[in-house]
Amino acid sequence: MNPRAASTTALVLVPFLAAAQAPPRPTPRPPTFEVGIEVINLNVSITDARNRYVTDLLEKNFAVFEDGVRQDLTLFSHENLPISLVLMMDCSASMDEKLKVAQDAAVGFVNTLTAQDLAQVVQFNDRRTVLQDFTSEHRLLEDAIRRTEASGPTALHNALYVSLKELDKQKSGRQLRRRAIVLLSDGEDTASLVSDDQVMELARKTEIAIYAISLRPGRSQDRNRLAFSQATHLLTALSQETGGQVHFPNSLSELDSVYARVAEELRTQYTLGYVSSNKRRDGKWRRIVVRVPERDDLQIRHKIGYYAPRT
């Protein structure tokens, strides 16, 4: 071989040999914390003035405050995290003529879930019935949705309370998961033993976002009833408190787009975490505010606070 060619060949091979011998880059690991350290997790949804989700922010862009005191972030993620959710469908008698369209829209929603996501299908009227426990199998979820049947009165508070309890058990150690309840209902509570205050208090104690889809009654006199106004207020407050969102579609034809909006939000959220600088274990409510100081054109949604641990 020509010595010059051999030298050139060696020079070409050196970078490849060095790359082959270089140790592999370590896989980034999620932060770990000492036993007993309470990490406050926040799922944050951000939209701009045109209601488009903002997905290009960095950790340095965020400022988190607890009771007015800025907190140091110990966790930041904008990954497509796995989701655990409860899909709740109102199956009271008033849903009879709407149920087929509602089923089709719900099936479209579960088909957006990935193999890492888990969903439970629940129908409720005067009682709560789990039609499919937590699974990632789309076929099982669709079959459960298609089995929903409309009858009886509405025990919305009871159903929400139990669903919050069950989903709260789905905490999976160190694995980050987004947990949400996606609820479709067309009216007020008429049969619950649990009060709206009890539902609100439990929702505040969890890290579960509530997305409510409230179908308006067709008749104006029904929309103006006090009971319907109270139901609307509760769903709005629950969504705001937990960092979710309430939707009021004007017609059944809008259900597909509403479910698609919820699915998009769950995929575009930021996950922030911090260890509170307030070390008191007094069980008191603490208010959280998330800001993006350089941008005053953004709408930022997240759970608005939490109860401190109690000794």
C-alpha positions in Angstrom: 0.0 0.0 0.0 1.1 3.5 -0.7 2.5 4.9 2.6 0.8 8.2 2.1 -2.6 6.4 1.5 -2.0 4.3 4.6 -1.4 7.4 6.6 -4.6 9.0 5.3 -6.5 5.9 6.1 -5.2 5.9 9.6 -6.2 9.6 10.1 -9.7 8.8 8.9 -10.1 5.9 11.2 -8.8 7.6 14.3 -12.0 9.6 15.0 -14.2 6.6 14.5 -12.0 4.4 16.8 -12.1 7.2 19.4 -15.8 7.4 19.2 -16.2 3.6 19.4 -14.0 3.5 22.5 -15.6 6.5 24.2 -17.7 5.6 27.2 -21.5 6.0 26.5 -23.2 9.1 27.8 -25.1 8.4 31.0 -28.8 8.4 30.7 -30.3 11.4 32.6 -32.0 10.3 35.8 -34.9 12.0 37.5 -34.0 13.8 40.7 -34.3 11.9 43.9 -35.0 13.2 47.3 -34.5 12.1 50.8 -37.2 10.1 52.6 -39.7 12.6 54.0 -38.9 15.4 51.6 -42.2 16.8 50.2 -41.9 17.8 46.6 -44.7 20.0 45.3 -45.5 19.0 41.7 -47.3 21.3 39.3 -48.6 20.5 35.9 -48.7 23.9 34.1 -50.7 24.7 30.9 -49.7 27.8 29.0 -51.5 29.5 26.1 -50.9 32.7 24.3 -53.3 35.5 23.3 -54.6 33.4 20.4 -55.3 30.5 22.8 -52.5 28.4 21.3 -50.4 26.2 23.6 -46.9 27.6 24.2 -44.4 24.8 24.1 -40.9 26.5 23.8 -40.3 27.8 27.3 -37.3 26.7 29.4 -36.8 26.2 33.1 -35.2 29.6 33.4 -38.3 31.3 32.1 -40.4 30.2 35.1 -40.8 31.8 38.5 -42.8 30.0 41.2 -44.1 31.6 44.3 -45.6 30.1 47.4 -47.5 32.6 49.6 -45.6 35.3 47.9 -42.1 33.8 48.4 -40.2 32.7 45.4 -39.2 29.0 45.4 -36.2 27.2 43.8 -37.2 24.6 41.2 -35.9 21.1 41.8 -37.8 19.6 38.9 -38.5 20.7 35.4 -39.9 18.6 32.5 -41.6 19.2 29.2 -41.6 15.6 28.2 -44.6 13.7 27.0 -45.2 12.1 30.4 -47.5 9.1 30.8 -51.1 9.9 31.9 -53.4 8.2 34.4 -57.0 9.4 34.0 -60.6 8.6 34.8 -63.1 9.1 31.9 -66.4 9.8 33.6 -69.6 9.9 31.6 -73.0 11.1 32.9 -75.5 8.4 32.1 -78.6 9.8 33.8 -81.9 9.6 31.9 -81.5 13.1 30.5 -78.5 11.8 28.4 -80.5 9.2 26.5 -80.7 11.1 23.2 -77.2 12.5 23.5 -75.4 9.3 24.4 -74.5 8.0 21.0 -72.7 11.2 20.0 -71.1 11.4 23.5 -69.8 7.8 23.0 -68.3 8.5 19.6 -66.5 11.6 21.0 -65.2 9.7 24.0 -63.9 6.9 21.8 -62.0 9.4 19.8 -60.5 10.8 22.9 -59.2 7.4 24.3 -57.7 6.7 20.9 -55.3 9.6 21.5 -53.8 7.8 24.5 -50.4 6.0 24.2 -49.3 2.6 25.3 -47.9 4.1 28.5 -51.2 5.8 29.5 -53.8 4.2 31.8 -57.5 5.0 31.7 -60.6 4.0 33.6 -64.1 4.3 32.2 -66.8 5.2 34.7 -70.5 5.8 34.1 -72.6 7.5 36.7 -76.3 8.1 37.3 -77.7 7.5 40.8 -74.7 5.2 41.3 -71.1 5.0 40.0 -70.2 2.0 37.9 -66.7 1.2 36.7 -67.1 -0.3 33.2 -63.4 -0.8 32.7 -60.7 -0.5 35.3 -57.3 1.1 34.5 -55.8 -0.2 31.3 -53.9 1.0 28.2 -55.9 -1.3 25.8 -57.9 1.0 23.5 -60.2 -1.9 22.5 -61.2 -2.5 26.1 -61.8 1.2 26.7 -63.9 1.5 23.6 -66.0 -1.5 24.5 -66.6 0.0 27.9 -67.7 3.3 26.5 -70.1 1.6 24.1 -71.7 -0.2 27.0 -72.8 3.0 28.7 -76.6 3.2 29.1 -78.8 6.2 30.2 -81.2 5.9 33.1 -82.0 7.3 36.5 -81.1 10.6 38.3 -77.6 12.2 38.7 -75.3 11.6 41.7 -72.5 13.8 40.4 -70.9 14.6 43.7 -70.8 11.0 44.9 -69.2 9.9 41.6 -66.5 12.6 41.5 -65.6 12.0 45.2 -65.0 8.3 44.7 -63.1 8.9 41.4 -60.8 11.3 43.1 -60.1 8.8 45.8 -59.4 6.0 43.4 -57.2 8.0 41.1 -55.3 9.3 44.1 -54.3 5.7 44.8 -52.6 5.6 41.3 -49.5 7.5 42.6 -46.6 5.4 41.3 -43.7 6.1 43.5 -40.9 8.0 41.7 -42.5 7.8 38.3 -43.9 11.1 37.0 -47.4 10.7 35.7 -50.0 13.3 34.9 -53.3 12.4 36.5 -56.6 13.8 35.4 -60.4 13.3 35.5 -62.2 14.1 32.3 -65.9 14.4 33.1 -68.9 14.8 30.8 -72.2 15.9 32.4 -75.4 17.5 31.2 -77.0 18.8 34.4 -77.1 19.3 38.1 -76.7 16.8 40.9 -80.0 15.4 42.0 -79.1 12.3 44.1 -75.8 12.7 46.0 -75.1 12.2 49.7 -71.7 13.9 49.3 -71.8 17.7 49.4 -70.1 20.0 46.9 -67.9 21.3 49.7 -66.6 17.8 50.4 -65.8 17.3 46.7 -63.9 20.6 46.6 -62.0 19.8 49.8 -60.9 16.4 48.5 -59.9 17.9 45.1 -57.7 20.4 46.8 -55.8 17.6 48.6 -54.9 15.7 45.5 -52.7 16.5 42.5 -55.5 15.6 40.0 -56.6 18.0 37.3 -60.3 18.1 36.6 -61.5 18.7 33.0 -65.2 19.2 33.0 -67.4 19.2 29.9 -70.8 20.6 30.7 -73.6 20.2 28.2 -76.1 23.0 28.4 -79.8 22.2 28.5 -81.7 23.0 25.4 -84.4 25.1 27.0 -83.5 28.5 28.5 -85.7 27.9 31.5 -83.7 24.9 32.4 -80.4 26.8 32.0 -81.7 29.4 34.4 -82.6 27.0 37.2 -80.7 27.5 40.4 -79.6 23.9 40.6 -78.0 24.0 37.1 -76.3 27.3 38.0 -74.9 25.7 41.1 -73.6 22.7 39.1 -72.0 25.1 36.6 -70.3 27.0 39.5 -69.0 23.8 41.0 -67.5 22.4 37.8 -65.9 25.8 37.1 -64.4 26.1 40.5 -63.1 22.5 40.5 -61.4 23.0 37.2 -59.8 26.3 38.3 -58.6 25.0 41.7 -57.0 21.9 40.2 -55.4 23.4 37.1 -57.8 21.8 34.7 -60.4 23.6 32.6 -64.2 23.6 32.1 -65.8 23.6 28.7 -69.3 24.6 27.8 -70.0 23.3 24.2 -73.0 24.9 22.5 -73.9 21.7 20.8 -73.1 18.0 20.7 -71.3 18.5 17.4 -68.5 20.3 19.3 -67.7 17.4 21.6 -65.0 16.0 19.3 -63.1 19.3 19.3 -63.5 19.7 23.1 -62.0 16.2 23.8 -59.3 16.9 21.2 -58.5 20.1 23.1 -58.2 18.3 26.4 -55.9 15.7 24.8 -53.7 18.4 23.4 -53.4 20.1 26.7 -52.4 16.9 28.5 -49.5 16.5 26.0 -48.2 20.0 26.1 -48.0 20.7 29.8 -44.9 21.6 31.7 -44.1 19.7 34.9 -42.5 21.8 37.7 -41.5 20.8 41.2 -40.1 22.4 44.2 -39.4 21.7 47.9 -41.1 24.4 49.9 -38.9 26.9 51.8 -41.6 27.0 54.5 -40.7 24.1 56.8 -43.7 24.4 59.1 -45.8 21.3 59.2 -49.0 23.1 60.2 -51.5 21.6 57.7 -52.4 25.1 56.5 -53.4 26.1 52.9 -50.6 27.6 50.9 -51.2 29.6 47.7 -49.1 28.9 44.6 -48.5 31.4 41.7 -46.5 30.5 38.6 -45.2 33.4 36.4 -43.3 33.8 33.2 -41.8 37.2 34.0 -40.7 38.1 30.5 -44.1 37.4 28.9 -47.2 39.2 30.0 -49.3 37.9 27.1 -49.6 34.4 28.5 -52.4 32.6 30.3 -51.0 30.2 32.9 -53.1 27.5 34.6 -52.1 25.2 37.4 -53.4 24.0 40.7 -53.7 27.1 42.9 -52.4 25.7 46.1 -52.0 22.8 48.5 -52.3 21.9 52.2 -49.0 21.7 54.0 -48.2 18.4 55.7 -49.2 18.1 59.3 -47.0 16.6 62.1 
